[in-house]
Amino acid sequence: MANVFALHSVGSSIVTFLRNTYPAHIAGRDLPACTFELISSGQMAGEIDEATRVTLYLYRITVNEHSRRTRRPTSPGDSFVPLGLDLHYLLTAWAANPLHEQVTLAWAIRQLHQFPVLDASSLSPEAAWASEEVIQIIPAELSTEDVMRIWDALDPSYRLSVSYVARLVRLDPDQDTEQFRPVVTGRFTYAEVARD
């Protein structure tokens, strides 16, 4: 389980993984220089740079239907259940020519196919991930109509892109540790009582 920084952590970790594993050469040929970026809705609505790059854009968040109430409270004070979320991303190639666009996106798709799991060691630490935390990166099937609706809602014209779902991101509730301090010791005093 993680805190509210988890959403940013997942996207940032995917981009960092792609950036750090992108090779300069493959199969005896040079790959185009490419940058990898996590972008916001505001950046998608702004001026788009034509430099060769691959972007990851979080366009939708849904509550995971299988995670609702999967964990029961373990103690009377533990009445909170983590919120399970699925993060929907567009992985998009931006380039001035078809070779750079297609090669960089093909490489990124293959990389996520080969390494579809981020564990706690691969996730950026700001979300305070639990050591057993695992996020799966799964290709998402979108109809042509759905893809066109997404791009119609965005300012730039359509670009070659692939959709993914990152699941399952569990957000822990904030708990007031001062108000609900755990009992760690008990203090008892014994005294002799005088009898008549």
C-alpha positions as CSV (number, residue, x, y, z in Angstrom):
1,M,0.0,0.0,0.0
2,A,1.2,3.5,-0.7
3,N,0.3,7.2,-0.1
4,V,-1.2,9.8,-2.4
5,F,2.1,10.2,-4.3
6,A,1.6,6.6,-5.7
7,L,0.0,7.8,-9.0
8,H,2.9,10.0,-9.9
9,S,5.3,7.4,-8.7
10,V,4.0,4.7,-11.1
11,G,4.1,7.0,-14.2
12,S,7.5,8.3,-13.2
13,S,8.9,4.8,-12.6
14,I,7.7,3.6,-16.0
15,V,9.3,6.5,-17.8
16,T,12.5,6.1,-15.8
17,F,12.7,2.4,-16.6
18,L,12.3,3.1,-20.3
19,R,14.8,6.0,-20.3
20,N,17.4,3.9,-18.4
21,T,17.1,0.9,-20.6
22,Y,16.9,2.6,-24.1
23,P,20.0,1.5,-26.0
24,A,22.0,3.5,-28.5
25,H,22.3,0.6,-30.9
26,I,20.3,-2.5,-31.6
27,A,20.8,-5.3,-34.1
28,G,23.9,-3.5,-35.5
29,R,22.0,-0.3,-36.2
30,D,21.9,3.0,-34.4
31,L,18.6,3.9,-32.7
32,P,17.4,7.5,-33.0
33,A,18.1,9.7,-30.0
34,C,14.9,9.7,-27.9
35,T,13.7,11.2,-24.7
36,F,11.0,9.7,-22.4
37,E,8.7,11.9,-20.5
38,L,5.7,11.7,-18.1
39,I,3.4,14.5,-19.2
40,S,0.3,16.2,-17.7
41,S,-3.0,17.2,-19.3
42,G,-1.7,20.8,-19.5
43,Q,1.3,19.7,-21.4
44,M,-0.8,17.8,-23.9
45,A,-2.9,20.9,-24.5
46,G,0.2,23.1,-25.0
47,E,2.7,23.4,-27.8
48,I,4.0,20.0,-28.9
49,D,7.8,19.6,-29.5
50,E,8.5,17.7,-32.7
51,A,11.8,16.2,-31.3
52,T,11.9,12.5,-31.1
53,R,10.3,11.4,-27.8
54,V,8.0,9.0,-26.2
55,T,5.5,10.3,-23.7
56,L,3.4,8.7,-21.0
57,Y,0.1,10.4,-20.3
58,L,-2.3,9.4,-17.5
59,Y,-5.7,10.0,-19.1
60,R,-8.0,8.1,-16.8
61,I,-8.2,6.6,-13.3
62,T,-10.7,4.0,-12.3
63,V,-11.5,2.1,-9.0
64,N,-10.4,-1.5,-9.4
65,E,-13.6,-3.6,-9.2
66,H,-11.9,-6.6,-7.8
67,S,-10.1,-4.8,-4.9
68,R,-13.2,-3.5,-3.1
69,R,-13.3,-4.8,0.4
70,T,-10.8,-7.5,-0.2
71,R,-9.0,-6.8,3.0
72,R,-11.0,-7.0,6.2
73,P,-10.1,-4.9,9.3
74,T,-7.7,-6.9,11.6
75,S,-8.4,-5.0,14.7
76,P,-11.1,-2.8,16.2
77,G,-9.2,0.4,15.4
78,D,-8.4,-0.8,11.8
79,S,-11.6,0.1,10.0
80,F,-10.0,1.5,6.9
81,V,-9.5,-0.5,3.7
82,P,-7.1,0.7,1.0
83,L,-8.4,2.2,-2.2
84,G,-7.5,0.1,-5.2
85,L,-7.0,2.0,-8.4
86,D,-6.3,1.2,-12.1
87,L,-4.3,3.8,-14.0
88,H,-4.9,4.2,-17.7
89,Y,-2.1,5.5,-19.8
90,L,-1.4,6.5,-23.4
91,L,2.2,5.8,-24.6
92,T,2.7,8.1,-27.5
93,A,5.5,8.5,-30.0
94,W,6.4,12.0,-31.3
95,A,8.8,12.5,-34.2
96,A,9.3,14.4,-37.4
97,N,9.7,11.3,-39.5
98,P,8.0,7.8,-39.6
99,L,11.2,5.8,-38.9
100,H,11.9,7.5,-35.6
101,E,8.2,7.4,-34.6
102,Q,7.8,3.8,-35.3
103,V,11.1,2.5,-34.1
104,T,11.0,4.2,-30.8
105,L,7.4,3.2,-30.1
106,A,8.1,-0.4,-31.2
107,W,11.0,-0.6,-28.8
108,A,9.0,0.8,-25.9
109,I,6.1,-1.6,-26.5
110,R,8.5,-4.5,-26.6
111,Q,10.3,-3.4,-23.5
112,L,7.0,-3.2,-21.5
113,H,6.0,-6.6,-22.9
114,Q,9.3,-8.2,-21.7
115,F,9.2,-6.4,-18.3
116,P,5.5,-6.0,-17.4
117,V,5.9,-5.8,-13.6
118,L,7.2,-3.1,-11.4
119,D,8.1,-4.2,-7.8
120,A,8.9,-2.0,-4.9
121,S,12.6,-1.8,-5.9
122,S,11.6,-0.4,-9.3
123,L,9.1,2.2,-8.0
124,S,10.2,5.6,-7.0
125,P,10.3,5.9,-3.2
126,E,8.1,9.0,-2.6
127,A,5.0,6.9,-2.3
128,A,6.3,4.8,0.6
129,W,5.6,1.5,-1.1
130,A,5.3,-1.6,0.9
131,S,8.1,-4.1,0.2
132,E,5.6,-6.7,-1.2
133,E,4.0,-4.1,-3.6
134,V,3.8,-5.1,-7.3
135,I,2.3,-3.1,-10.2
136,Q,1.4,-4.8,-13.4
137,I,1.6,-2.9,-16.7
138,I,-1.0,-4.5,-19.0
139,P,-1.8,-3.6,-22.6
140,A,-5.4,-2.2,-22.8
141,E,-7.7,-2.8,-25.7
142,L,-9.4,0.4,-26.9
143,S,-11.7,0.5,-29.8
144,T,-10.9,2.8,-32.7
145,E,-13.9,5.0,-31.5
146,D,-12.5,5.3,-28.0
147,V,-9.1,6.2,-29.3
148,M,-10.5,8.9,-31.5
149,R,-12.6,10.3,-28.6
150,I,-9.5,10.6,-26.5
151,W,-7.6,12.4,-29.2
152,D,-10.6,14.6,-30.1
153,A,-10.6,15.8,-26.5
154,L,-6.9,16.7,-26.6
155,D,-5.5,19.7,-28.4
156,P,-2.8,18.0,-30.6
157,S,-3.9,16.0,-33.6
158,Y,-3.8,12.2,-33.5
159,R,-0.4,10.6,-32.9
160,L,0.6,7.0,-32.9
161,S,-0.1,5.6,-29.4
162,V,-0.7,2.5,-27.4
163,S,-2.8,2.2,-24.3
164,Y,-1.8,0.5,-21.0
165,V,-3.4,-0.1,-17.6
166,A,-1.2,-0.1,-14.5
167,R,-2.9,-2.2,-11.8
168,L,-3.3,-2.5,-8.9
169,V,-2.3,0.7,-7.1
170,R,-3.5,0.6,-3.5
171,L,-3.7,3.8,-1.6
172,D,-3.7,3.7,2.2
173,P,-5.9,6.1,4.1
174,D,-4.2,8.8,6.2
175,Q,-4.6,7.8,9.8
176,D,-4.1,10.0,12.8
177,T,-1.3,8.2,14.6
178,E,-1.6,10.6,17.6
179,Q,-5.2,9.9,18.1
180,F,-5.0,6.2,17.6
181,R,-1.7,5.3,19.2
182,P,-1.1,1.6,19.6
183,V,-0.9,0.2,23.1
184,V,2.6,-1.0,23.6
185,T,2.8,-1.5,27.4
186,G,0.6,-1.8,30.4
187,R,1.3,-0.3,33.8
188,F,-0.1,-1.9,36.9
189,T,0.8,-1.1,40.5
190,Y,0.3,-3.4,43.4
191,A,0.0,-2.4,47.0
192,E,-0.6,-4.2,50.3
193,V,-4.0,-3.6,51.6
194,A,-4.4,-3.5,55.4
195,R,-7.0,-5.9,56.8
196,D,-9.0,-5.3,59.9
